[in-house]
């Protein structure tokens, strides 16, 4: 069961990152591109930083992965 949870999480984060990259690169004006880049940084550091790793460990322990 838990591999499906990890796969769903990875797909969801990938879609969020893809949308943020698209806005950061192809936004209509400088303000939209800056906002897209800020969101991209927030998502990236939230997922790969210690907080994201801790949340992943907590969720895996809640579903009984270990």
C-alpha positions as CSV (number, residue, x, y, z in Angstrom):
1,X,0.0,0.0,0.0
2,X,2.7,2.5,0.9
3,X,4.4,2.5,-2.5
4,X,1.1,3.8,-4.0
5,X,1.1,6.6,-1.4
6,X,4.7,7.5,-2.3
7,X,3.8,7.4,-6.0
8,X,0.8,9.6,-5.5
9,X,2.8,12.1,-3.5
10,X,5.5,12.1,-6.2
11,X,3.0,12.7,-9.0
12,X,1.3,15.5,-7.1
13,X,4.5,17.3,-6.3
14,X,5.7,16.8,-9.8
15,X,2.5,18.5,-11.1
16,X,2.9,21.3,-8.7
17,X,6.5,21.8,-9.7
18,X,5.6,21.7,-13.4
19,X,2.9,24.3,-13.0
20,X,5.3,26.6,-11.0
21,X,8.1,26.2,-13.6
22,X,5.6,27.0,-16.4
23,X,4.5,30.2,-14.7
24,X,8.1,31.1,-13.8
25,X,9.2,30.7,-17.4
26,X,6.2,31.8,-19.4
27,X,4.3,34.2,-17.2
28,X,2.6,37.1,-18.9
29,X,4.6,39.8,-17.1
30,X,7.5,40.2,-14.7
31,X,5.2,40.1,-11.6
32,X,3.7,36.7,-12.6
33,X,7.1,35.2,-13.4
34,X,8.4,36.4,-10.0
35,X,5.4,34.9,-8.2
36,X,5.9,31.6,-10.1
37,X,9.6,31.5,-9.1
38,X,8.7,32.2,-5.5
39,X,6.1,29.4,-5.5
40,X,8.7,27.1,-7.1
41,X,11.2,27.8,-4.4
42,X,8.6,27.2,-1.7
43,X,7.5,23.9,-3.1
44,X,11.1,22.7,-3.8
45,X,12.4,23.5,-0.3
46,X,9.2,22.3,1.3
47,X,9.6,18.9,-0.4
48,X,13.3,18.4,-0.3
49,X,14.1,20.2,3.0
50,X,14.1,18.8,6.4
51,X,10.4,19.6,7.0
52,X,9.3,17.7,3.9
53,X,11.4,14.7,4.8
54,X,10.0,14.8,8.4
55,X,6.5,14.9,7.1
56,X,7.1,12.0,4.8
57,X,8.5,9.9,7.7
58,X,5.5,10.8,9.9
59,X,3.1,9.8,7.1
60,X,4.9,6.5,6.4
61,X,4.9,5.7,10.1
62,X,1.2,6.5,10.4
63,X,0.3,4.0,7.6
64,X,2.5,1.3,9.2
65,X,5.3,1.3,6.6
66,X,7.8,0.6,9.4
